[in-house]
Amino acid sequence: MDFNVKKFASGAGLFFTRAVQYTEEKLGQAERTELDAHFENLMSRADCTKHWTEKIYKQTEYLLQPNPIDHTGARIEEFLYEKLDMKAPSRVTNAELLGQYMEDAAKEFGPATPYGSTLMQVGDCERRLGAVEREFIHTSAISFLTPLRNFLEGDWRTISRERRLLENLRLDLDACKARVKKAKAVEAKAAVGPDFQETRPRNYVLSASASALWTEEVEKAEQDLRLAQTEFDRQAEVTRLLLEGISSTHVNHLRCLHEFVEAQAAYYKQGHLHMLELQKELGRLPNAFALNSSHSAATPGASEAIDSPVETETLKIEEVQAPATGTRKAKVLYDYDAADSSELSLLADELITVYTVPGMDSDWLIGEKGNQKGKVPVTYLELLS
């Protein structure tokens, strides 16, 4: 117990001494060892890297899991598993849960009804979207979030620890410099020759003894200064090497950023394809919405609809003629399988000629390639100028 008290008292004394030293430096009453400009730039760059890496990491977490405290308790569960050093189990996404609710509702309403069959189709699509989202979250966590967290919890903690040690050694070095300066000043004062006419020779003997003591004190202070300077230089070199490693960190994070973009692009592409497929499936279902839409489209101008060769129910592709002007080239983005004889099957990356005709749905165009002709969805095309 006595040892602990002494250690505590020593630590408190050191803390008070350094607090006084900091205050004197701020007031300009004490000298401060300055680092070179290159070292200062390295430290500033490291602080900037830590600051923005932390912000990007947190915001990416919010992007991948926008509801940190929801009914699933996701964040709390992840925290507990992380502290227990265990792998968290895979959980359903919100889209998958929505799809499950829709499918359950379809079973209650009756899958043969228009509403029930539509719910079943949409629910299945939502579950597939949720699976794609879960894969995106998993891939992003491994390829992007984990390297950022490793830097913040590993490399940056090491850099911070070495910088604190360097700062303590700098304070020790400055304290040694101040002690040497003070000892030399006192030695110079004590070295002033005594009055040889003094009737009391004892004063001369005491003055010579004091001068010898201060000379010894100066030598000891200079030795401590050399030792402190050596330790400071060695720690400065270690810290410099760690700070220069920030460049490698940037290269690693750049590679991870590319992987994150690739994962995000794949996620949105698959989601887009699933939605296009859902739209296609819903267009084939006989539901009330389609009936109302066809009825409303037929009422305002029935005579024109009857005379038009491209009315939805009576479209005959072989009778459609390309206009003299208005045709364009288009690049096919995705493969497309024709649903019936009025549509044209497409292969990704091929070029076709497209045009529209009066009365045609704006979501479709007439496409031609070679001797083949048929309707093609606009969302599958990239129109070229």
N, C-alpha and C positions, 0 to 999 in steps of 0.2 A: 504493500500500500504506500509506503514511504517513497518507493521508486516512482510510482505513478504520480504522486503529488509533485515530486521534483520535476518530472517530465512535463507535467501540466504547467508548472511555474515557468520552466524554461521556454515552452512554446508561447505562453502568454507574453513573456518578456520579448521574445523575437517578434511577435506580432506587433507589440507596441513600438518597438524600435523601427520596424519597417513602415508603420503608419506615420511615425514622425518623419522618416526619410521621404516618403511619398509627399507629405505636406510641404516639406522644405523644397522639394523639386518643383512642385506646382507654384510655389511662391518665388522661385528663382534664387533660393538661398543655398542650394546644394548643387553640385555638379552631377550631370547625368551622362552616362555613356550612350552615345547614339549609334544605331546600326546604320550600315551603308544603305544607299538609296535602292540598290537592287534587292536587298533583303527586305526592306520596307515594302517594295512592290510585290514581292512574293507573298508576304503576309496579307497584304490588302487583297490580292487575287484569291488567296485561300479563303479569307472571310467572305468574299463575294460568292465564291463557289458554294460554300456551306449554306449561305443565306438562301440562294436561289434553288439549290438542290432540295432544301427542306420545304420550300414553298411548292415546288413542282411535285415532290413526293406526296405531300398532303392533298394537293388538288387532284392528283391522279387517283388517290384513294377515294376521294369524293366522287370522281367521275365513274369509277368502277362500282362503287357502292354508295349511291346517292343518299340512302336513308340509313345513317349510322345507328339509330335507335328505332327499330321497327318491331313488328310483332314477332319476328324470328329471332331477335336478340343477337344479330350477327356479330356486331363488334364485341359484345361482352363474351360471346362464345369463343371468338378468335383470341381474345386477350387471355382467357383461361387456358386454352390449349397451348398458347405460346409460352405461358409461364410454367406449364406442366411439361413443356418440351415434347408435345404430342401433336400429331397431324390432325387438323380439323377435318371432320367428315364433309363430304360434298352435300350441299344443300340446294334445294330447288330455287330458281330465280322467280322474280315476280311475274314474268311473262309465262313461265311454265305453270305457275299457280293459277294465273288467269285462264290459261287454256284448259286446265283441269276443271275449274269452276264452270266454264262454258260447256264442256262435254258432259258434266254432271247435269247441268240445266237442260241440255238437249235430250238427255235420257228421260228427264221428268216431263218435258213438254211433248216428247214424242219425236224420235228422229225422222219419222216419215213426213212430219209437217214442214211447211216452208221455213218457219222460224227455227225449228229444231234441227233440220238438216243444215241450215246456214250456220247455226251455232256450232255444230259438229265440225264443219269445215274450218271455220275461223279458229275454233279451239285447238284443232290439230296443228294449224299453222302457228298459233301462238306458242304451242309447246316446242315446235321445231325452232322458232325464233329464240325461245328461252335456252334451248340446248346450245345454239350458236353463241348466245351471249355468255353462257357459263364457260364455254371453251375460250372465248375471247378474254374473259376475266382471268381464267387460269393461266393462259399464255402470257398475258400482260404482267401478271404478278411475278411470274418466273423470270421473264426476259427483261423487264423494265423496273418494276418496283423493288425487287430483291437486290439488284446492284446498287440502287440509290440508297436503300436502307443499310446495306453493308458498308457503304462509304460513311454514312452518318454515324453508325454505331461502331465502326471499326477504325478506319483510317483517320477520320476526323477526331475521334477521341484520343488516338495516339498523338496526332499533331498538337492537340490542345494540351495534353499532358507535357509534352516536350517543350512547348512554348512557355508554360507556367514554370517549368524547371529553369529555362533560360532566363526568364524574368527574375527569378529568385537569385540566380547566379550573378545577374547584372547588379542587383541591389547589393550583394556581398562585395562585388568588385568595386562599386562606387564607395561603399563603406570603408574598404581597405584604402582606397585613394585618399579619402578624407582623413583617415587615421595617419597615413604617411605624411600628408601635408601638415597636419597639426603637430605631429612629432618633430618634424623638421623645423617648424616655427619655434617651438619651445627649445629645441636644441640650439638654434641660432641665438636665442635670447640668453641661454645658460652659458654659451661659449664666449660671451662678452668678458674680456679680461677683468679680473678683480683689481681693486686698488691696492698696489703693493705698499703704499705708505700707511696702509691701515695698521693701527697699533694692535689689532686683534687678528693674528694669523689664522685663528680657528675658522673665520669666515672664508678665507681663501681655500682652506682645505675642503670645507663643505661645498663651495662653488665648483671646485674641480671634480668632486665626487658626483654632484648632480649632473654635470656635463657628460661624464662618462656613462651615467645611467641613461640619459636621453639618447646618447649615441647608440647604446645597445638597443634602446626601444625603437629607434629609427631603423636599425638593421632588421629587427624582428618584423616590423611593420612592412618593410620592403619585401621581405621573404614571403609574408602572407599575401602581399599584393601580387607577386609573381605566380604564386600557387593559384590565387583566385582568377588571374588573367588566363592561365592555362586551362582551368576548368571551364571558364566562360567561352574561350575560343573553341574548345572541343565540343561543347554543347551547341554552340552556334552552328558549327559544321553539320552536326547531326540534324538540327532543326532545318537547316537550309536544304539538305537532301530530301527530307520529308516534304517540304514545301514545293520543291521542284517536281516532286512526284505528282502534283496536281495536274500537270500536263497529261500524264498517262491516264489520270482519272477522267479528264475531258474526252480523251480518245475512246475510252471504254464506254462512257455514257453516250457518246455519239453513236457507237455501234448499237447500243441498247435502244436508242431513240429510233433508229432505222427499223429495228425489229418490232418496236411498238407500232410504228406507222404501218408496217406490213400486216400486222395482226389486226389493226383497226380497219384497214382497207378490205381485208378478207371478210371481216365481220359484217361490214356494211354491204359488201357485194352479195354475200350469202343471204343477208336479210332482204335485200332488194329482189333477189331471185325468188325467194319464198313468197314475197308479197305479189310478185307478178304471177306466180303460179296460182296463188289464192284468187287473184282477180279473174284469172282464166277459168278456174273451177266455179266461182260464183256466177260467171256469165253463162254457164251451162245449166245452172239450177233453175227450175221453174218456180219463181217466187213472186210474191205480191209486188215487190218493188219493180221487177222487170215488167210485169203486166201493166202497172201504172205508168211506167216510163214509155212503153210502146203505145199505150192508149193516148197519153198526152202528146206524143210526137205525131200521132196520126190525125188528131183533131184539127189543129190550126192550119189548114192548107191541104185538105185531103186530095183535092184535084191535082195539085202539084206532085204529091207523094205518089199518086197512082201513075202519073206520066213519067216519073223519074225511074231510070233503069237501075238505080243503085239503092232503092229502098231495102231495108235490112232483111225483110222476110222474102223478098222476091229478087234479090240480087243475082244476076247471072254474069259471072266473070267474063265469059266468052263474048258477051255483048258490049262490055266496057271498052271504049277506045281511048288511047292516050291523047291528051290535048296537044294542040300544035305548039303551045308554049306552056311553061310552068313545070316541066319535068325536072327532077333533080337527082343527083347521085347520092347514095347513102351507104354507109358502112354498117354492117351487122355487128352488134355488140355481143349477143349471146345466141346460142342455138335455139331454134324455135320449131316445134312440131305442129303442123297444121291440124286444127281440130276437125275440119271438114273440107270438102272439095272447093269451097270458096276461098280458102286461105292458102297461103304459100309457105312451105317449109323453108327455114333459113339455117345457114351455117355461120358460125362466128367468123368475123373478119372478111367475109366476102362482100363484094360491091354489087349493088342492085340499083335499078332505076325506079324512082317512086314518083307518084303524083296523086292528087286528090281530084274528086269529082263532086259536083253540087249534090247536097243532101247527104253526104257521107258522114259518119260519126267521126268527130275530130280526133279520137284516140286511134284511128286506123288510117292507113294509106293503101293505095293500090301499088303493088310491087311487081316488077318484071325482071326476069333474068333468063336470057336466052329465049326459048319458046314458052316458058312457064310464066303464069300470071296469077295473082291472087292477092287477097287482103293480107296486110302485115301490120303488127302493132307498132305504134310510134315509139314506145318505150324501149324497144329492142334495137332501135336504129340511132345512128349518129349522122345527121344530115350534113352533107358537105356543100361548101359554097360553089 
